[in-house]
Amino acid sequence: MSRVAKIEQQPAVATGTTLVVMVGLGVAFLLFMAFLNVVKSGNLLNDSNLLYAALIFYCGAGTLYLAFGITGLPSYIRFASLATWAGLIANTGAVARRWYEAGHPPFASIYEMLLMFVWTLAVLTLIAEKKYGVKIIGTVTMPVAIVGVILMQLLRTEVRPLVPALQSTWLHVHVTLAMLAYAACALSFALAMMFLIQDKMKTETFLAATSLFTVATYVGILTRFEKWGGLSVVGWNPEDKAEIFIAKGVRLYVVIPDLGWLMVLVLAAVAAPLFLYLIWSKTHNQSLLTMANRAVFLSILLQVLALAFFALRARDGHYASLDAEGLFPTALAASPFILSGLIGTIFVSLLYLLLLWRRNDLERMLPSADELDRITYKTIAIAFPLLTLMIAAGAYWANRTWGSYWSWDPKETWAAITWLVYAGYLHMRITRGWRGRRAAYFAIGGFAVVMFTFFGVTYLLPGLHAYA
Amino acid sequence: MGAHVQSVPRKLWQTLGAIKTGVILLILVVLLSAAGTVILQRPATEADEMQRAYSPQVLHLLDALKLSDVFHAWWFVLLLSLVSLSIISASIQRFPNAWRFFSRPYKSPDEAFRKGLPGHALIPIKDEETALSVAERVLQKEGFGPERIVRQNNFSLFGERNRFSEMAVYIVHASLLLIFLGGIVDALWGWRGFIMLTRGQESSQVTPQNASPRTLPFAVRCDGAGQENYADGSPKRWWSDLSVVKDGQVILRKQIVVNDPLVYHGVRFYQASYGNTGKLDSLALTATPREGQNPQEFKIGPNETHTLDADTTVRLAEFIPDFVVQDGHVYARSTELQNPAAHLVVESKKVAQSVDVWVGSGLQEDAASPYIFRGKDVQMAYFTGLEVSHEPGQWAVWAGVVLMGLGLALVFYFVHKRVWAVPVRDAHGQLKLWIGGTANKNKDAFEHQFRNVVEQIESELKVSSPAVAHAPVAALAGK
């Protein structure tokens, strides 16, 4: 309890200015260090440096948004949006630089699309903040942007020439629309979450939802558990910057010893709050809930530990494989899913703690439930036509390239499923008058499908969309 | 209930149009197409790969249920047809009401409507005529185009904007049906296939994926094909020069590249692949006479004969792109151009017998030949792979897409707003102007506009008749 209490008191002790100065100094220090490194190499304005600057600013902005969420001091939000602006400028520079270098708009690989996604997200955050007054939105979007930029560092970055199929204006139209639509869906997800807070959904329910998400992620990671406590990850060839294949479509897995046991331990830690919640829901013994909240806090420490160990061991090093003789290298870039899962769960658990400790302040700062419900609907009313046009542009492009406007390839099918889910949302809302909770659940589910279409299909299902 | 007997087809029709049916059908479409992306699919995945991925029993089950080719299974087509029918039924069942609403707008609100409308205001007025003309002016300025409604010797006002957006949802539904129609037409009458051509070759035979070849009423000829590379060696561009030939005449010529097909009579030819056939197109050689210093250069194709001088001819009998010598024989190792060898047959009137000459690195010249041959350049024959498709339904699809874009824009971004102004007497017999307004979406923005309209009318009335006491705008909790 003492530990929890200490963390809880910290923001109260630090005044508004202290944190702003601290974050400002941190940003300045990191920029200065990066500058020193760059001066040595001589190439100042390449896109990875600009992206690094954007990352630093976004981190600063994320911290300040979070601080605003905790304390509600308006000075934080001013500096947070200032940092977002600075990050956005650096991000724009990176996009422009990349565009200039490649000679085509940066939509050709998942790296370039993430670059655009993060950019769109930052723009939409600023719009939501300035135009609609949803100030807290940066608490959710900035961490997503940060994860995006970190993932980009892991992916292959060199400008690769466009293969003939990608040399089309329609590709740019298609991808621009996709990024806009997906960013709008992300925004509607964040708004729906805020609606649930304003709609007086019980904090315990959020505990159950976040714990379930965390447990599901760790169970997913543990499908890679190997005999004797190892964790198998995909092998990575550092020269080609590509995954190692043993046959067409069959990846080579290497086993990092002992990491599996650590993941099992963390799974137990993140399952504890869920378990306590389940007992609480039967017995209604309040002390169980207090224990569950404490367990969440403890589990975050263990999750950070898991992330640190995973990052250290998977970053480089050679490991044995069950499929082939000898030792093979791996890299963080080979396991984007595990990595984003580990980061994502920490982030989700932190958001829960934010809600647990500062719910009253959050409710005071957020727009009313009615308004959030309306803005969510408006965002989807923007996202849906964009999704439609995105699919149409993609179909037109496919027709010019492969001679068929629709070939039921997984990405196409999942785009259609996404479209159907949002069409369902609109029908239920317009003809059945669905408002509030049910509409919010729909918006949340819709975004889960979007995420699967964007990442899941690329990495898990085979198909024509191999480049993205 | 009991008295009202419905025929079975009618009941079926109504069930089909119910929103519940629609939702269940859509959920089924979502689940089954998701299954189609997770389970390996037949035409795209090769048979042996399927066998490797699934055990024989599972594979048998998947094949029996058509789950290994979801998107062409009869039940999937049936499901999509049911979805179409459901949309048609729902649209037809709801259309009369919507049309009535659209074609006969509700212009003079009765008392019950006036009481029930959430967004309304009451402004005290002195006389009807001044109030109505002020309201008319304000509504005109706000773009509602007000008209005077006469009923039982009193006047009222009705103004509206964007009435057409009430019907826009039918445009969206119609566009979806148009897209489905295009898909069905293509599924029934469309086809896809493949043609492989080398330079100068001509063909009218298209090989479909799993059917017998199809003969086109015209032929395509490849006049040339090639590949351009980036500096790093990855391909930048593939191109083919194609001619459409009918009855021996060239009708159309076009250079196609990836993303830019040739279209003739609804048949489209796409650049799909490009590669080495392993065969020779032409070989450039120099021939130097054994006595004399005048080397001559010439080009020769497979089985072509070239005249070297009055007495001597040379024929290219064989070409091997990648040769290897084993036990005194020449063998082809691969079809790649790596270590070429050419087998020439030299015939001379001076010599009775023809002489075999092999040209290639490390091969011995035949001393009997009157000429010494050197290879200069090799042009391999490349094939261009053309994807051929005929999709007569695609125009319905594109028309549907355009219509849907239009419909969605109307549905989401055009708001049907209605405003009424009616002079009424309240319970105390005082004359008041009742103003009411409603919008079919984006209601918070409309509420703002409506309040603005009411305030404008109020302030203008005050200017024109300062005696009227100020009354607050009432009941504006419109949702």
Interface residues (C-beta under 8 A of the other chain):
Chain A: R160 P161 L162 V163 P164 A165 Q167 S168 E371 R374 K378 A381 I382 F384 P385 T388 L389 A392 A395 Y396 W397 N399 R400 T401 W402 G403 S404 Y405 W406 W408 D409 P410 T413 W414 A416 I417 L420 V421 A423 G424 H427 M428 T431 R432 V457 L461 G463
Chain B: I19 G22 V23 L26 V29 V30 S33 A34 G36 T37 V38 Q41 A44 V70 F71 G183 R192 Y230 D232 S234 P235 K236 R237 W238 V257 V258 N259 D260 P261 R268 Y270 Q271 A272 E387 V388 S389 E391 Q394 V397 W398 V401 M404 G405 L408 A409 F412 N442 D444
